[in-house]
Amino acid sequence: MTDGMDRRAFLAGAGLGAITITMPAMAQAQRFPVRPVTVVIMYAAGGGTDVLIRKLADKMGKARGWNVRISNQPGAVGAIATHHVSAQRPDGYNLLGAANYNKFVRVLGLVPAQPAPWEQWAFMKFGNAVACWSVRRDSPFKTLQHVVDAARANPGRISVSTSGNGGVWHEMVLLIASYAGIKLRYLPYQGGQPATLAGLQGEVDVACGGVHEHIQLVRAGQLRMLQHTGAKDIVLTNGTVLPSVGKLIPKLAPLLPMGATYNMMVRRDTPREILREIQGAFIDAANSDELRTFLTDRYFQPDVKVGAEADREAARMEVVTVDLFNAYSDQLGSEVIPAANLGLPAPKNFDTWWPPKGYRPLDL
């Protein structure tokens, strides 16, 4: 890990370790690919999702000798790229470069409610980013409890920046506020960097973003991190403890780590031999030392999941999102689809609901 953070401590603090998945020996899919493979990224060039997906796609291509092309199709929290890839032939030549298992599009009614994502897509996850709240060093809020106490005393007065309404960092603020039983004032900005700067410049009381977006300012002494949504405390090499919200709000602990995820997705009805080839290339790239170092040096966490494990995590994240967004629909400025219309349970019932009736994991 660069910039003074111990890599192992960071990974442990985020509740994630180095996961290695091995693939059995198998014949490569005949004649795949015979033309360039296109990765359609659902966010704009230059953002965190774009940078990470491009690096992954490059590793996949180089490892297998593929010609990989990138197409950015941002808009509607991923719906534009989703519609495009869904409309292509299921032949493995169009992959969806996604964040957060693409969970927002169905919840916000931007794609049809059926089929469910884990019936339509094969998910491949390679990394996480956890959310955090930070304040200026001269802020009167020394701990998260100070913010909670102030918000309870003055409902709707404490301001928090987010990277935009309906995005993952907005969702993380809503989640924490819900479990803490407080009402905040949400101020959307055009991206994570402006939202972070809003906290640094005193435009808001609290800045919400990703640990990777705040860490340099925290290490420089310009921001103080009050909490993050990793599963365990993160201890920097100088001894500074960045506390997990799970220790401060124990009811949240079972849901952690929470935040952004980074995924490659391919239509599930792609021929099985091609799915095997794509998943094999993904696993080789995701487990490579080069990609893992690339992630950790930028304060992301490697976390490789495919198959039924990825399907379950995708479903759990969507269940939490639909419950939260329906509870705070007035904060989103758009329609939110009820959980029942999507065939989803309440978060407390997820473990008994999963796997849903008719679910068939891909056995590659």
ZAGU-141181 format. One record per residue (C-alpha): residue in one letter; y, z, x. Coordinates in steps of 0.25 Angstrom, whole numbers, padded with zeros to 4 digits, always signed. Each point is the difference from the previous one (the first is absolute). Layout:
ZAGU-141181
aYZX;...
//
This chain:
ZAGU-141181
m+0000+0000+0000;t+0014-0003+0005;d+0013+0007-0001;g-0006+0014+0003;m-0009+0002-0012;d-0015+0003+0003;r-0008-0011-0006;r-0012+0009-0004;a+0009+0010-0006;f+0007-0010-0008;l-0013-0006-0005;a-0006+0014-0003;g+0014+0004-0007;a-0001-0012-0009;g-0014+0004-0004;l-0006-0013+0005;g-0009-0003+0012;a-0005-0012+0007;i-0011-0006-0009;t-0009-0010+0005;i-0008-0009-0009;t-0011-0009+0005;m-0005-0012-0006;p-0015-0004+0001;a-0003-0013+0007;m+0001-0011-0009;a+0002-0015+0000;q+0014-0005-0001;a+0003-0008-0012;q-0003-0014+0002;r+0012-0009+0003;f+0010+0011-0003;p+0011-0002+0002;v+0002-0015+0002;r+0015+0000-0002;p+0011+0011+0002;v-0001+0013-0008;t+0013+0004-0007;v+0004+0015-0001;v+0010+0001-0011;i+0008+0013+0003;m+0006+0006-0013;y+0013+0006+0007;a+0011-0007+0008;a-0001-0003+0015;g+0005+0011+0009;g-0004+0011-0008;g-0011+0010+0003;t-0011-0006-0008;d+0003-0014+0005;v+0000+0005+0015;l-0014+0007-0002;i-0006-0011-0008;r+0004-0010+0010;k-0006+0008+0012;l-0013+0002-0008;a-0001-0015-0004;d+0003-0004+0015;k-0011+0009+0005;m-0010-0006-0011;g+0004-0014+0004;k-0002+0002+0015;a-0013+0008-0001;r-0006-0011-0008;g+0007-0013+0005;w+0007-0002-0014;n+0013-0007-0002;v+0007+0010-0009;r+0013-0003-0007;i+0010+0010-0006;s+0008-0002-0013;n+0010+0010-0005;q+0001+0001-0015;p+0008+0012-0003;g+0005+0005-0014;a-0004+0008-0012;v-0007+0011+0009;g-0011-0010+0004;a-0002-0007-0013;i+0005-0014+0005;a-0010+0000+0011;t-0011+0005-0009;h+0002-0011-0010;h+0000-0010+0011;v-0013+0004+0007;s-0007+0002-0014;a+0003-0014-0003;q-0007-0006+0012;r-0014-0004+0001;p-0009+0013+0004;d-0004-0007+0013;g+0005+0010+0010;y+0012-0008+0005;n+0010+0008-0007;l+0001+0015+0003;l+0010+0010-0006;g+0007+0008+0010;a+0003+0013-0008;a+0006+0014+0000;n-0005+0012-0008;y-0012-0008-0006;n+0010-0008-0008;k-0001+0011-0010;f+0014-0002-0006;v-0001-0013-0006;r-0010+0004-0011;v+0007+0013-0003;l+0013-0007-0002;g-0006-0011-0009;l+0002-0011+0011;v-0014-0005-0001;p-0010+0001-0011;a-0007+0013-0002;q-0014-0006+0001;p-0007-0002+0008;a+0002+0013+0008;p+0004-0002+0015;w-0014+0005+0005;e-0007-0011-0009;q+0010-0011+0005;w+0002+0003+0015;a-0008+0004+0012;f+0009+0011+0007;m+0001+0002+0015;k+0009+0011+0005;f+0004+0002+0014;g+0011+0010+0001;n+0009+0011-0007;a+0014+0005+0000;v+0004+0013-0005;a+0013+0004-0007;c+0009+0011+0004;w+0013+0007-0004;s+0011+0002+0010;v+0014+0006+0001;r+0011+0000+0010;r+0000+0011+0010;d+0012+0006-0006;s-0006+0000-0014;p-0001+0014-0007;f-0014-0004-0003;k-0009+0006+0011;t-0013-0002-0008;l-0006-0007-0012;q+0000+0013-0007;h+0016+0001+0001;v+0000-0014-0007;v-0009+0004-0011;d+0008+0013-0002;a+0013-0008+0000;a-0005-0010-0010;r-0005+0010-0009;a+0013+0007+0000;n+0008-0013-0002;p-0010-0010-0007;g+0004-0015+0003;r+0011+0004+0010;i-0008-0002+0013;s+0000-0014+0005;v-0012-0007+0007;s+0000-0014+0005;t-0011-0010-0002;s-0003-0014+0005;g+0001-0006-0014;n-0004+0003-0015;g-0014-0001-0002;g-0004-0001+0015;v-0010+0009+0007;w+0010+0010+0006;h+0007+0001-0014;e-0014+0003-0005;m-0002+0011+0010;v+0013+0007-0004;l-0004+0000-0014;l-0014+0005+0004;i+0006+0012+0008;a+0010+0003-0011;s-0010+0000-0011;y-0009+0010+0007;a+0011+0009+0005;g+0006+0000-0015;i+0014-0005+0004;k+0010-0010-0004;l+0007-0008+0011;r+0010-0012+0000;y-0006-0012+0006;l+0009-0010+0007;p-0007-0014+0003;y+0003-0007+0013;q-0004-0014+0004;g-0011+0004+0009;g-0005+0012+0009;q+0010-0002+0011;p+0012+0001-0009;a-0006+0012-0008;t-0002+0007+0014;l+0014-0003+0004;a+0005+0006-0013;g-0005+0013+0004;l+0005+0000+0014;q+0014-0004-0005;g+0000+0011-0011;e+0000-0010-0012;v-0011+0008-0006;d-0006+0014+0002;v-0014-0004+0004;a-0005-0013+0005;c-0014-0005-0004;g-0007-0010+0008;g-0012-0002+0009;v-0003+0009+0012;h+0000-0013+0009;e+0015-0002-0005;h+0005+0014+0002;i-0008+0005+0013;q+0010-0005+0010;l+0012+0006-0006;v-0008+0013-0002;r-0004+0000+0015;a+0015-0003+0003;g+0004+0012-0007;q+0008-0007-0011;l-0009+0002-0011;r-0009+0012-0004;m-0013-0004-0007;l-0003+0010-0012;q-0014-0006-0004;h-0009-0011+0001;t-0011-0005-0009;g-0011+0000+0011;a-0012+0010-0002;k+0004+0009+0012;d+0012+0004+0008;i+0004-0009+0011;v+0003+0007+0013;l+0009-0008+0010;t-0002+0002+0015;n+0013+0008+0001;g-0007+0010-0010;t+0008-0004-0012;v-0008+0001-0013;l+0002-0010-0011;p-0006+0007-0012;s-0010-0006-0010;v+0005+0001-0015;g-0014+0004-0003;k+0002+0014+0007;l+0014+0001-0008;i-0005-0005-0013;p-0015+0003+0000;k-0003-0007-0014;l+0003-0013+0008;a-0010+0002+0011;p-0012-0006-0007;l+0008-0013-0001;l+0004-0001+0015;p+0002-0008+0008;m+0009-0008-0009;g+0010-0011+0004;a+0000-0015+0003;t-0013-0008+0003;y-0002-0013+0007;n-0011-0010-0005;m-0006-0013+0001;m-0005-0005-0013;v-0009-0012-0004;r-0004-0005-0014;r-0013+0007-0003;d-0007-0013-0006;t+0001-0006+0014;p-0014-0005+0004;r-0007+0012+0006;e-0003-0006+0014;i+0015-0003+0001;l+0004+0014-0004;r-0010+0005+0011;e+0007-0008+0010;i+0014+0004-0004;q-0004+0015-0001;g-0007-0001+0014;a+0013-0006+0006;f+0008+0011-0006;i-0008+0011+0005;d+0000-0005+0014;a+0015-0001+0000;a+0003+0013-0007;n-0009+0008+0009;s+0005-0007+0013;d+0007+0009+0010;e+0012-0010+0000;l+0003+0002-0015;r-0003+0015+0000;t+0010+0002+0011;f+0010-0010-0007;l-0001+0009-0012;t+0001+0014+0006;d+0011-0004+0010;r+0009-0003-0013;y-0005+0013-0007;f-0009-0006-0010;q-0015+0005-0001;p-0012-0009+0002;d-0009+0002-0012;v-0011-0011-0002;k-0007-0001-0014;v-0007-0011-0007;g-0010-0002-0011;a-0002+0012-0010;e+0008+0010+0008;a+0012-0009-0001;d-0002-0003-0014;r-0001+0015-0004;e+0013+0002+0008;a+0007-0011-0007;a-0004+0005-0013;r+0004+0014+0003;m+0014-0004+0005;e+0002-0009-0013;v-0004+0012-0009;v+0011+0009+0007;t+0010-0011-0001;v-0001-0003-0015;d+0000+0015-0003;l+0012+0002+0008;f+0008-0012-0004;n-0003+0002-0015;a+0006+0014+0001;y+0012-0005+0007;s+0002-0013-0006;d+0015+0002-0003;q+0002+0001+0016;l-0007-0014+0002;g+0009-0009-0009;s-0012-0009-0004;e-0012+0001-0009;v-0012+0008+0004;i-0014-0002-0006;p-0007+0012-0006;a-0013+0004+0008;a-0009-0002-0013;n+0005-0015+0000;l-0005-0001+0014;g-0013+0007-0002;l+0004+0011+0009;p-0003+0015-0001;a+0010+0012+0003;p+0000+0004+0014;k-0007+0013-0002;n-0012-0008-0006;f-0001-0010+0011;d-0012+0006+0007;t-0008+0000-0013;w+0005-0014-0004;w-0003-0007+0013;p-0008-0010+0001;p+0004-0005-0014;k-0010-0007-0009;g-0004-0014+0005;y+0005+0002+0014;r-0008-0007+0011;p+0004+0002+0015;l-0001-0012+0009;d-0012+0002+0009;l+0003-0009+0012;
//
